[in-house]
């Protein structure tokens, strides 16, 4: 028994001396707890809204002030026409529009009821539903307090409408997110493993003495996975449309072009990972741990980026899937063109260029 305890003691010392083991045992769980604890929030904070006030009386101004003072909403702008609603939603910044009918205050005072329309961007169905519920709750609270003052029955009838996803189908959220995650993981992981496999098998030396240049070797490694990933993306879009009913309102050509750009970016990222990793196991570990968890948590796939702490919002801005998901939702659900997604497209182009330059330079260093 003494020998056994001595052996156990030796194992403890061995674990404590290994920094990588300690990182896996304690570092990753702590990081996951902090990430999940700060990212997973079911409340709303500073959601940007627009208001179309056809009445512009004292009552509508009081309700507007109550909405904005709640801490849940920020006024982006006051609309001048009902026709401005779809245009402002397509820009992606405003998540909800509140429309007060004409003579709102007078109708509430004389007839005891008035109508208000709550229009939410339901391309993210969870966020759209939350926004409508929060707005309705604030309106009900206003009426309750107003009835106490006036001692008469009052009623504000909210008409809720969901733009882009009237049935609040959750697949409208999950299909673009899953597509981004699958393409990111498969493209990056497979290319990162392909080069590290050459190193492990010892066949890298054959490539090094061949007349092929580093750029040609990298392109040769990327090309097959590019073709296969494009087929993969096409299948995902087809299944999403035919099986789950996710529409493709915008240009299919633009959608495929943006998808190819994202795949190229992920492939270049995989090549960059492979230049840093010495074994297939390390490359796979980096691809899965460093890409999958942040893609799920920080890309806006499930949890809105706007609800995250500012530090995590900055961190999410360097996550490529965040920008690709925005592009997918705009083209597939809102039917927008390049004019509305040019910024996200430029970000993906810049990331692709950076990953390619770093990968080629590191690969050249290894050749020398």
N, C-alpha and C positions, 0 to 999 in steps of 0.2 A: 504493500500500500504506500509505503514511503517513496518507493521508486515511481509509482504512478503520480503522486502529488508533485514530485520533482519534475516529472515530464510535463504535467499541466502547467507548472510554474515557468518551465522553459518556453512553452507555447505562448504564454502571456507575454513574456519578454520579447519573443519573436514578433508578435503582433504589434506591440508598442514601439518597436524599433522600425517597423515598416510604415513609412509615411503614407504610401498609397493605400494600404489596408486601413489605416486610421481615417483617411479621408473618406473611404467608402463607408466605413462603419458609422462615423459621426458627422462628417462634413455634408454628405449628400442628404441624409435625413433632415438635418437642420435647415439646409438650403431649401428643400422641398416644403418644409413646414412654413418657413418664412414666405416663400412664393405663394403657396396656396392660401395662407392666412391673409395676405395682403391683396391678392388678385381676386379671390372668390368673394364677391359682394353682390347681394341682391337688392341693393338700394340705388338710388339715382342721385347724382350730384352734378350741378352745373350743366345740365343738358340744354343745348341751344334750341330755342324755339322762335317762331315768328308769329305775329298777331295781325289779323286782318279785322280791324275794328270799323264796322260800317255805321256804328252809332256814335262813338266818341263822346259819350256822356259821362257823368260823374260815377255811375255804377260800374261801367266797363273799366274805367280808370282805377276804381277801387279794387276790382277783381284782378286786373293786371298787376297792380302793386302787390297784392296778396300773393299772387303766383311767383313773382320775382323775389319777394322777401322771404319766401319759404326756404331758399337755399338749394332747391332742386332744379331751378330753371334760370337760364340767362337769356335775355332778349337779344336776338341777333338783329332783327329789323321789324319795322311795321310795314306791312304790305299795302300797296295801293290798289290792287286789283285781284280778283279771284283767280285770274289767269296766271298770276305769278307763282302759284303754289307748286305746280309740277316742276317748274324751272328751278325753284329754290331747293326742292328735294333732290333733284338730279345733281346738284353741286355737292351734296353729301354732308354739308356742315349742319344744317337745320334738321332736327329729328321730329319736330312736331309743329303743326300750325293750328292756331286757335282762331276761329271765326265767330265774331259776335254779329247777330242779325241787326238790321236797322231798327232804331227806336227801342233798343234793348231795355234801357232804364225805364222808359215810359210804359212799356208793356208789362214789365215786372211790377211796377207800382199800380197800374190800373187793373190789369187782368190777373195779376198774381203769378204769372209765369212768363218765361222768355226762353228762347232757344239759343244754344251755342253749339258749334260744330268743332269736334276734336279730330284732327286729321294727323295720323302718326305714320312715320316711315317704318313699315313692317318688313323691310328686307332683313332686319334682325327682329324676328317675331317676339322674342322675350322682351327686348327693349321697348318695342312698340306697345306691347300690352302694359308694361310697367308705367310708361309715360301716360297712357290714357287713364290708368287707374289712379295715379298720383294727381293728375289734373282734376278728375272727377271728385276725388276726395277733398281737394281744396275748394272746389265749387260748392260741395255739400256743406263744408264747414262754414263757408261764407253765408250761405242761406240760413243755416241754423242760427248763427249769431244775428243776422239781419231780422229774422222772425222774432227773436227775443226783444229786439229794439222796437219793432213796429207792431207786435202783437197780432199779426195777420198771417195767414198761410201764404207762403211764397214757394215757387218751384222754378228751378232752372233745369231745362231738359237738354242734357248733352247728347248730341248725335255723334257717335264714334265711327270713324271710317279709317280703315287700314290701307295705306297706299302700297302697291306692289305685291301684297300678300294678304288679301282680304280674309282668307280662311285661317290665317296664322299658322300655316303649315311649317313645322319645324325643319323639314327637309330643305326648305329654301335657305336655311342657315347652315345646315350640316353638309350638304353636297359641295358647295364652294370650299368650305373649310377642310373637308376630308380630301378633296381633290388637291388642294395646296399641300396638305400634310403628306399624302402618298407620293406625289411627284417630288417633293423636297427630300423625303427620306430615301426613296428608291434611287433617285438619280444621284444624290450625294453619296449614299452608302455604297452603291455598286461601283461607281468610278473610284472611290477611295480604296476599296478592296482590290480592284483590278491591278493597280500599280504595286500595292504592298504585296500582292500575291507573287508578282514578278521578282520582288526582292527576296521573298522567303524561298522561292523555288530556285533562285540563283540564275534565272534567265534574264535578269536585268542587264547583266554584262554583255549578253548577245546584242541587246538593243543599243547599248552604249558604243559598241564597236561597229555598229551598222552605219551606213551612210545617211541614215535618217537624222534630221535635226530635232532638237528638243520640242519645238512647236509641232513638228510633224508627228512625233511620238504621242504627244498629248492629244492632238486632233484625232489620231488613229484610235486612241483609247476611248475618246468621247463619242465618235461617230456612231458606233453600233448602239450605244445606250441612248443616244439622241433619238434615233429611229424607233427604238423599242418604247421609249418613254412617250413619244408622240402618239403611238398606237395606244398606249395605256391611257393617255389623256382623252383620246377620242372615245375609247370604250367607257370611261367614267362619265363623260358628258352625255353619251348616248343612253347609258343606263339611267342617269339622273333625269333625263328628259322623258324617256319612254316608260320607265318603271315607276319613278317617283313623281313624275309630272312637273319637274322644275323647268320653267320656260326658258327659252333663249330669245329674248325680245330684240336684242341688238344684233349687230353684224357677226355672223359666224366666222367670216374671214378674219376680222379683227380679234375675235375671241381666240382663234387658233394661233394667230401671230403673237399675241400676248402670252399664250401658253408656251409656245416654242421659246420665247425670250426667257420665261421663268425656268424652263427646263435647262436651257443653256447656262443660266446663272447657277442652278443647283449642280450641274455637272462640273462647272469650273470650281465651285466650292468643294466638291468631292475630290478633285485633282489637288487642290490646295491642302486638303486634309491629308491626302496620301503622301505629300512631300514631307509632312511633319511626323507621320506615324511610321513606325518601323515594322509592325506586324499587322496582319489582317484583324486580329483581335482588338488591338488598340484602335485601328481605324473604325471598326464597327462600334466600339464603345463610344468613341467621340461622336460618331454620326448619330447614334441612338440617344445618348444622354444629352449631348450638347445641342441637338437639333429637335428631337421629338418633344421633350417637355416644354421648352420655350415656345415651340410652334403651337402647342395646345393652349398654353396659358397666356402668352404675350402677343399673339397675332391678331386678337379680336375674333378668333374662331368661335369661341364659346362665351368669353367674358369681355364686355365692352372695354376698349382701351381708355375711354373717357372716365371710367369709374376707378381706374387704378391710381395709386400715388404717382406724383410727378416723376420720381426717379425711375419707376417702372415704365412710365410712358416714354421717357427718353430711351430706355433700354429697348422697348418694343420697336422704336423707330429704326433700329438696325437689324430687325428681323425681316428678311425678305418676304415670308408668307403674309405678313400684315398688309403689304402693298398689293400683293397678288390677289388676296381675298377682296380688297376694295375694288380692284379692276374687274374681277369675276362678277361681283354683285352689281356693279354699274352696267356691265354689258348684258349679263344674262337676265337680270330682274328689272332694271330701269331703262334698258334700251339706249344708253348713252353711247356716244362715239369717242374718238380719240381726244376731242376737245375737252372732255370732262376727266380723262384719265392720263393726260400727258405728264402730269407731275409724277404719278406713281410709275409710269413707264420709264421716265428719265432716271428715277431712283434705281429701278431694276437694271437699266443699262449701265449706270455707274457702278453698281455692285458687281455686275458681270465683268466689267473692265478691270476693276481692282482685283478680283479673285484671279482673273486670267494672268495679269501682270505678276502678281505675287507667286502664283504657281509656276510660271515659266522661269522667273528669276531663281526661285528655290531649286527648281529642277536643274537649271544650268549649274548652280553651285555644287550640286551633288555630282554632276558630270565631271567637274574639275577636281 
